[in-house]
Amino acid sequence: MSDNQHSLSPAVVRLPRYTKTEQNEILGDGDDPFGVAAAGLTWLPKEEHFGIRHGDRLVAHAGLLRLPVAIGDIRTEVVGVGGVAVAPDVQGQGLARLVVTAALDHARTMGPQHALLFCRPPLVPLYQRLGWHQLDQDVLVEQPGTRLVTMPLRTMVTPLHNKAHWPSEPVRLFSLPM
């Protein structure tokens, strides 16, 4: 048996808070830890946080936030998923799957039918393996100064309930992105 078959999956815990210090624990304290600074966007903090600790160190995180959205003419809400991070030295061990799955399990209790996230193009295959689907249409998001901008990152959705269907309509987030 390999070592992996002997080890138990690390536990995902709900975090009481997620601060810049905790983010730095995972990603270091660089200027652009998520690689999205070039997009020039202002982001919302998440309200619900899930993490994985290795010893005393936080090594993975995913955050959630309910957001108002319009899909075509229908106004509804989605659960925004953001701040997904896995420390570089423990990547490739399935921690992203664990922390995102735990966050989505909680998201199913929050009411909305879908979760939505924005990611850099190289991360699309990871999220597709986790059951997310990339939207083909542009997504408008708010930015400071009442500006509406087209999200430059890839937008992905996943249903939170079995019968949830995402229509092929224009999407507008009535907030800053998460």
N, C-alpha and C positions, 0 to 999 in steps of 0.2 A: 504494500500500500504506500502511496505517496504521502508526503507530509500534509498535503491539502486534505486528504481524506480523513486524517486524524484530527484536524483542527475544526473547531466550531466556527460558524459564521459570527463575525463581530456583531454585537448588539447595536441597534439604532436606538438612540434616545431622543426624547423631545427636549430641546434646549430652552431654558427660561429666557434666554436672550442670545443675540449674536452680534458681537461688537467688532470693530475694526481690529482689535487685538486678537480676537478669535479667528478672524479671517486671515490675519497675518500668520497665525499658527499653522494654518493649512497651506497658504499660498506664498508666504514670505511677504515682505513689505515693499514690493516693487510699485512703480507708478501705475501700472496697468495689469493688475493680476488676472483679469478675465480676458485680456486681449481685445477689448472693445472700445478703448479710448478714442480710436480713430473715427468711430461713428459719431462722436461729439454729442452724445445724448446724456440727459439727466434721468436718473433711475430712481424708482421708489424703493424704500427699504421694505423688506418682507416682514410679516407679522407673526408667522408661525415658523419655527425652526426645528430642524431635525439634524442630528449629527452622529458621527461614529468616533469614539475615542480609542486610541491605542495607548494603553497606560494612562498617563495624565494628559496626553496630547490629543487635541482635536485633529482628526485626519480627513474628515469628510463632512460636508454640509449640503443641505437643500432647504430652501425657504419657500413659503407660500403666502399668497395674498389674494383676497377676493377683489375682482375688478369689474367695473361696468364696461360693457362692450356692445356694439351693434354688429350684427351679421345680416347684411342687407338691410331691410327695414325693421328687423326684429331686435329690440333692445333686451339684453339679458346680462348675465354675469358669467365670468369664467374664474377658475382658480389659476392665477399666475404662478408659475414655478420659476424660481430664479436663484441666483447665488449658488448654483450647483458647483461644488468644488471638491476635488480630491487631491491630497498632497502628492506632489510629483514622485516622492520616494515610495509610495504605496499604490500607484496607479497600476492597472492591469490585474487587480485582485478581486474585481467585482464589487468594489465599494460604491461606485456610482449607482449601480443597479440596486444595491441594498438601500441606500439612503433615499433615492428617488422613489423606489417602491413603497417605502415606509411613509414618505411624504404624500404620495398618491392615495395610500390607504386612508390617511387622515382627510385628504381632500374630498374623498367620497362622502364624508360626513358633513361637509360644509354647504351642500345645497346645489351648486352649479353642476351642469351636465358634462362639462369639458374642462380639461386643464390645457393651458397654453404656455409656451415658452419661446424665447428668442435665443438663437445660438449662432456661433460662427460656423461657416460652411464645413470645416473639417470635423465638427462634432455631430453633423447630421446622421452619419451611419451609426454612431453610438446610440443616439436617441431612437433611430429606427429599430435597432435591435431590442430596445426597451418597449416597443409598441407604439411609438409616436409616428405621426404622419406629417409630412411637410405640406404647407399650404402653397398653392400655385399663385394665388392672387396677392397683391400688395396689401399691407396692413398699415393704416394710419394710426399714429400715436401722438399724444399731446406732448408739448415741450413748453418750458417757461416762456412767458410773454404771449400766451394764447396762440402759439404756433402749432400747426398740424404738420407733421413730417411723415414721410414714408419710411417705415422701419427698414434700415439697410441690412439687418441681420436676417437669417432664415427664421421663419415662423413655423412652429410645429404645434400640433394638437394631439390630444389623446382623449378618448371618451372616459368618463368616470363611472358611467352606468351602462349596462348592456345594450339598451335600446337607444342610446344617444347617437345622433347623426349630425355631422357638421355640414351645413349647406355650402354649396359653391357660390358664395355671395361675397361682395366686398366687406372688409372687416375694418372697424374703427374702434380703437380703445379710447374710452372717455377718461383717460388719465395718462400720467407718465407711464412708461413701461416699467415692469418690475425686474 
